[in-house]
Amino acid sequence: MSIADALNDDLAAEFPAAFRALSRLGRRIYFPQGIPAQSADARGTRYNATIGQVTDGHGSPTPLPAIAEAFAGLDAHKSHLYSPPAGHGDLRRAWADRQRALSGGSTAPTTLPFVCIGLTQVLSFAAELFVDEDTPVLVPAPRWGNYDQVFVTRRGGRLVEYDLFDGRELTLEPLRQTLAATEGPAMVVLNFPHNPSGMTPDAATAAELVDLVLAHPGPLVVLVDDAYAGMAWDDQLPGRSLFWDLAERHDPDKHVILRADGVTKELLFFPGRVGFLTIACDPASKSAAAFESKLAGLARSGNGSPPGPSQAAVLHALTHPDLDQQLTEARAVLQARFDRLSAALAAAQSDRLRPYPFNSGVFAMVGLPDDLDSEEVRKRLIAEQSLGLVRLGGLNALRIAWCSVAEEDIDGLVGALVEGLG
Ligand SMILES: Cc1ncc(COP(=O)(O)O)c(C=O)c1O
């Protein structure tokens, strides 16, 4: 029996929803007994002549000083030798421990987070495993535009939008109706704090959301895009990701719960490109081993392995005694910008400026009156007001990335916007 068939049999026996939801590529892919695997087998041997990387002959790196000096302070083994395709084990464990603590000690079994190149690759790997030509992929409207590329352009999935707003109110009704009308295998993407609106549902709405997703008969892959995890600016909001509630209650005959998170926004390390893919599944199970093999197969054939220097830097941060204090300080800056923008939008005297509610993440959204076209307004704001905002697909609205505007400039930004809308 082939390795892929054996992995698929394990999933079919233990995790029927995952087996039934696998794409054709998801079924085919596995991590071969190739060079990285044989090199791992040979770890600790006296003469390890398995892998094509130059060392001092005893397993330590010998980088060119011109490169090494740029990474001074990082663990040289991590920054100058190949990483395993799944990422470094100690980094994966450190991230898992941190996320588990942030979950408030959830007991949901989860796989060791698989290191990817940013959250974008987490989403891409999820799509490769579970999206085929015509697989329904339920996505919020509005949404981060790159979902369309990841799920449709690359994988041929069939995007099904669910509106997130009814007027200016967050609503679950369209998601409920869309899920009810969707037969599995299908995928649904949940993204809170939400890009572009900056909204997170309150605790009661979040509980309702979890119930309605888990009511689907499956096979349903639930991809929780937690790019902005932990960025809540209202202390009444739930303190943890929906992933944990879904993971604690899901039924492996019906649902596959995936989490995409990473250091991009959570540790403000935007170009580090360290993302993690975590699956709600017993880490000691054959299913977890099957996922690890399939993901390693995707990594090996896609990007080889994730970059070492970024992983070394993230591990350094995760073991740094001041990390949480530094994050608290960075968040205080963001909270001040958020508060200032909330106040400035509330005070703006213009019935042409129609803000949506926002309580989290790093964005806010303003709706435009019907007589204005968001693309024209966007260009006019640049030309006449020196103000750069982003137009959204499918909604006559603009997105404000307020996270990158100094607190003292926020009143000016809103003033320029009001003036630009006429
Ligand atoms: C909702 C959402 N998901 C995923 C990503 C991708 O993150 P990364 O930059 O780590 O690839 C972003 C980035 O802006 C995002 O807004």
The ligand as a MOL file (V3000), in Angstrom:
LIG
                    3D

  0  0  0     0  0            999 V3000
M  V30 BEGIN CTAB
M  V30 COUNTS 16 16 0 0 0
M  V30 BEGIN ATOM
M  V30 1 C -7.4820 38.4550 7.5200 0
M  V30 2 C -6.0740 38.1800 7.1220 0
M  V30 3 N -5.6760 36.9140 6.9800 0
M  V30 4 C -4.4190 36.6140 6.6060 0
M  V30 5 C -3.5000 37.5900 6.3700 0
M  V30 6 C -2.1260 37.1930 5.8920 0
M  V30 7 O -1.1560 37.3770 6.8490 0
M  V30 8 P 0.3930 37.2010 6.5020 0
M  V30 9 O 0.8990 38.5700 6.2170 0
M  V30 10 O 0.9690 36.5880 7.7520 0
M  V30 11 O 0.5230 36.2900 5.3500 0
M  V30 12 C -3.8590 38.9350 6.4990 0
M  V30 13 C -2.8770 39.9890 6.2190 0
M  V30 14 O -3.1540 41.1480 6.1370 0
M  V30 15 C -5.1810 39.2340 6.8790 0
M  V30 16 O -5.6060 40.4950 7.0050 0
M  V30 END ATOM
M  V30 BEGIN BOND
M  V30 1 1 1 2
M  V30 2 1 2 3
M  V30 3 2 2 15
M  V30 4 2 3 4
M  V30 5 1 4 5
M  V30 6 1 5 6
M  V30 7 2 5 12
M  V30 8 1 6 7
M  V30 9 1 7 8
M  V30 10 2 8 9
M  V30 11 1 8 10
M  V30 12 1 8 11
M  V30 13 1 12 13
M  V30 14 1 12 15
M  V30 15 2 13 14
M  V30 16 1 15 16
M  V30 END BOND
M  V30 END CTAB
M  END
